């Protein structure tokens, strides 16, 4: 099935979520519960609130045979050959069978939908991106965000875990069961990795031979994630007719901020910085699929990791500046003629628009936020008060206003004071 790229990023795009509830490729089953946990959470609600139409299409479960064959019997600590025993081949076959079914479901989605695939472990990527390639008639460019290179084969793996093999398989290298999933192979020249900080020499050698660009965590720290992501977009979008996607393994993030993952690695990406750069995807008409993997809800008692997943998805898939400005023009009563920017977030003196651009705020809402945006002490004070009482009109008083007025007058030497919204109210009160 071939679809036009422009239709996929139109304002009325349908985001179709496919859950891939498989942890057959991982050393722990926790990630298999991720789709159910995310479906029962606020992800779809958050996505729907920012504009796109969202449907949870389905959740694929491993079949009984796949689950039985995918169970880990041993976990070798040195490179092994799949000829050395049946366990490796059996688990590869189980993962490949699940990936084939996932590829078929992704490829069969209606032409006007945008696939959001939620794992599961990263072994599912062997199916996701072959399915995306089949939908569009050619391999997509791919930005692979991960702490690991995931470029082992059955003959080089140190762990024996299949979720360490999908990128090699997508590039056409590895066990035939994984490389033979129907769909075009990725083009190494349009594939790159961001955030890598844990790998074995065999993976590094393979990717260097193929010419895959790897942006290590050290390069991200040296140059900044925004600059690295810009370069990654240039690589992934180098064929404008093919489209590109993003595969996000949550272990790319720093586990201090996002700990609920299968294989955490210290000193990773800052989740706030990642959410900010993902905003730039909103302006990309050739962004055709998103995959998020390796979330473990059993390690997320606070729900904070799930909140970050929702934030990443909303950042990448929400409407861009042009669409939002047109909606405001159509439905908003006109008073100002706003400058051509739609802001999504502020921190200190900085603002970010819905296309990921950063601005130095030199207006400060005409001085109303001269103390900066989102100061943690002010946010804490606002939320604490809002839990008790948000607002009363001047027809009443509150238990906070008299105390505030006394302190204000004592601090500035006023006889009387009153906080108001506008200059007009201040003049009328003075008169």
N, C-alpha and C positions, 0 to 999 in steps of 0.2 A: 504494500500500500504506500503510495506516495502522496504527501501533503504539502501544501504551500506554507512557507515559513511565516509569512505575514499573518496568516489566519490564526496561528497559534498564540500570538501575543496581542491580538485585538482586545479591546476592552471587555468583550463578552466571552472571553476564553473560559472554558470549563476545565477546572483542575480536577483530574481524575486520580484519586489516591488508590494505589494498590499496596496492600500489606503483604510482605514476604516473611512469614513467621518461621523462618528456618535459622537454626544455629548449628546445622550439620557440619559446617566448616570450622567451628570454633571449639576451644577447649572447655567451654561452659555453655549450658543451655539457656542462660538468662536472657540473651538477646531475642530468643524466639517469642518471648512474651511482649516484646516492644509494640508491635502493631495493635494488639488488643488494648494495651495500656494507653497508647496515644489516641486510639479511636474513642475510648471512654473518657479521655481528657478534653482539653480545650483547644486542641490544634485546629480542627475544622471550624470551630466557632471563631477563632482568631483570624483565620484566613477569610472566612465569609464576611467578617466585620470590616475588612479593608477593601472590599470591592468584588473580587472574583467569585464566580459561581463554583461551588465545591461539591463533589460527590465522593463518597467512599465506595469505590467500585466493588472491591472484594478483598478478601485476605486469603492468600494461598497458604495452606498447611502442607508440611511434608506428608506424603502417603505413608501408610503403615510399613510398606516395603522400604521406602527411602529412609524412614526413621530407624528401622531395624538395621539397615545396612550402613547408615551413617554414624552409628554409635562408635565412640572411640574406645578401642581395645588397648592400644598402647600408644605412647607418645615418645618417639625416638628423639634423642638429643643430639644426634649427629646425622649428616646427610645420608639419605637412604635411597635405594632404588625401588621402584614399585615392583620390580621383578623379585625382590628379596622376600616378599610375603604377600599374602592376599589382603591384609587389612587395609593398606594404603589404596590399592586398586578398588576395593569394595567401597571405601568412603568417597573416593573420587567419583565413582559411578553414581552413588547416591546424590552427591552434590550436583553432578551434571544433570541428572534426571530432573531434579527440582528446578535447576536453572533453565532447562529446556522448556518446562511448563511456564515459568515466569516469562521467558522470552516470547512465547506464543501469546500470552495474555497482553503483554505490552504492545506487541505488533498488531494485535486485533482491536486496540482501542479506536474509537471513532476519530476521524481525521481532524475534527475541530477541538480535540481535547489536549491538555498538557499533562503528561504523566508525572506524578510525584510518587516515587517508590520508597516505601519505608520498610527497612529490614528490622530484624534479622541481622546476621553477620555479613561481612563484606564479600563472602563467596557468592552471594546472590548477584553481584555485579556482572558475573559471567553471563547471566541471562538478561539482566536489565538492558545492557548497552547493545547486545546483539539484537534484542527486540526493537530498540530505538532505531538502530540502523535499518532494520527491515521496514519499519514504518515509513522511512524517508528515502529508501532506495539507495542509500550510501552511508558509510560510517560517519558518525558525528565526530567533531573535535571533542576532547574531554579534558576537563580540569579535575584532577584527582587530589583531594585534600585529605591528607593522611599522615600519621606519625610514621607509618611504615611504607615500604615500597611495594609490597604485595606482588612481587615479581619472581617468586620461586617457582620451581616446577617439581614434579614428583621425584626427580632425581637429585635436586639440590636442597630440598627443604630440611631445615634443622629441627623444626617442631613437629612436623607431620600434619600440621593444621592446614586445611584446604583454603581457609580464608586468607592465607598468605600467598595464594597463587592466581587470583582472578585477573590482575592486570596483565601478567605474562600471557595468560590464556587469551585475553581479548586482543593482544598483539600477535597472536598466532603461534605462541611458543608454549610447549608443555604437553601434558597427557592428551591424547586424541579425544577422549570423552569430553574434556573441557574446551579444547580448541575447535572441536567439531560442531558446537552448537550453531544452529542455522543463523546466518547473518554475516554482514561484512566485518572483516578484521579492522581494528583501529589503525589509523595512520600514525606512526610514531612521531612524525613531524608536526602533528596537530594534537599531540598528547603531552601533558605536563603534570608534575606532582608539586604540591605546595605543603610545606610543614614537616618534611621528613626528618627524622632524628634517630631512627633505630632500624638498622638493616644489616644484612650479611653481604660479604663480598660478592657472592655469586649473583645476587640481584643487581648490585651496582654495575657489575661487568656486563650483564645482559642489557640493561637500559642504556649504558654508554655505547654499546655496540649498535643498538637500534637507533640511537639518536634522540631518546626521550629526555626532555629538559626537566631537571630536578631542582626545585627551589628548596634548599634545606632550611631548617629553622634558623641556622646561623645567618643565612642570607636574608631571611625575613627580618631578623633583628637588626641587621646592619643597614638595610635599605628601607624598611618599613613595609607592612603588609599591603598598603595601598599601591605602592610602586610595583611590588611583586605581582599583585593581582592584575594590574594593568598589563604587564608583560605576558601573564598567563592568558589573558583574553586575546591578546594579539596572536599568540600561538594557536589557541583553540579555534579562533575565528578566521584563520588564514585561508580557508575555502568558504567564501560567503554563501555558496549554494548548499553546503552540507549541514549547517547548523552545528550547535555544540551543546554539551551538557555539563553538569557538575555532579561529581560523586563525593559526598561528604562522609568520611569516617569520623565519628565524634571523638576518637582517641587523638585526633589532630589537636584538640583543644587542651589547654592546661588542666590537669586533673584537680588542681586546687579550686578551680572555678566550675568544672564540669566533670565530676568524678564517676558518674554512673555509666561506665563503658567496660567493654570486655577486657581490653589490654591497654591499660593506661600507661603513658610514658611521661615522665616529668618534664616541666619547662616547655609547655606547648604554646599554641596560639592563644591570644586573648579573645574570649568570645565576643566582647563588645566590638573589638576591632574587626573581627570576622563579619559580624552582623552589618557593620558599616560598609564594608566593601561589597557585600552581597547585594546591597541596594543598587549598585551599578548594573546588575543584571536586568533590572526593570526596563532599562532603556534599550535592551538588546532584542531586536525582533527575531534574531536567529537563535535565541536561547530556547531549547526544545525539550529538555527533560531535567529533572532533579532527583537525586537519590540520597537518602540519609540512612546510615547504618550504624550498628554496634551499640545501640542504646540498651542499657540493662535496667529496667524499672525496679528490679529487686534491690538495687543499690541506691535508689532515688527516693528515700523516705520523705524528704522535704519537697519533692516535686520541682526543684530548681533546674535540674537537667532537662526535664520535659518542657519547662518554660523556655529554656534556651532553644530547644528544637523548634518550638512554635515561633520564636523570634527569628530564627534563621529562615524558616519557610516563608514567613510574612515579608521579611526583608527582600528575599529573592523574587517572590511571586506577586507582590502587591502592585497596584497601578502606578505608573510613572507620572512625571510632572505634567506632560502635555494633556494626558487624559483627565487628571484631577483639575487642571485649570479650566478645561472645557466644561466639566461638571459644575464648577463654581460659577462660570459665566452663564450657564444655562439655568441654574436653580438659585443662585444667590442674588439678593437685592443689591444693587450697585450703589456704593458710596465712594470708596477709594478706587484707584486704578493700580492694583498691586504690581510690584516688580515681578518679572518672570521667574520666580523661584517658589517652590512649595516645600516648606520645612517639615521635617519628620522628627528631628531630635536635636536637643541642645545640651551642651556640657561646658560649664565655665563660660569662656568668651566665644566658643565655637558653636556653629550650627551646621547640620547636615540636611541636604534636601533629599527628595524621594528618588533621585537618580544617583545618590551616593556622593555628590560633590560637597566639599567642606567650605564653609565661609567664616570669616572673622566678623562677629556681630558688633558693628560700630553704631548701631541704632539703639540697642537695648530696649526695644519697645518704647521709644521716646522717654527713656530713663526709668521706666517702670520695673525693669529687671537689671538695673545697674549693678546689682550684686552678682550677676551671672546666672546661668541656667543650671538647674538641677543640683544646687548645692546640697550636700547630704544633710546638713543640719536643718536647712529650711524645709527640705522634703520631709524629714522626720517630724518637724514641728507641725507642718500642714496636715500630714496623715494622722498624727496623734490627735489634733484638735477635731479633724473631720470625723473621727470615730465617736466623738462625744456630741458635737454640734457643729454643723457646717456653716450656717448663716441665719441671721435674723434681720428683719428690716428695722428701720429707725422707729417703727411703731412700738418696738420693744427694746429692752436692753438685754445684756447677757452678763454672765458672771465674770467674763474676761475683760470686757470693755472698760469698766471703771478703774480696774487695777492698771490696765495698759495706759489709760489717759493720765493717771497720777504719775506714773513713771516717766511718760513722755514729757509732761510739763516740768517735772523736776530735772530731767536731763537737759532740756533746752531752755529753761527759764521762761516758759510760756505761762500765761495766766489761765488760758483755756486751749483746748485742742479737739480736733475731730478728724479721724481718718475718712476720706471720701475717695470716690473713683476718678473724678475729673477736675480739671481746673475750673470749669464753670460752676460746679458744686462748691468748690472752695471759695470762689468769689461771692456767690450767693450767701453762703454761711457767714462770711466776714461782714457782709452788708447787713 
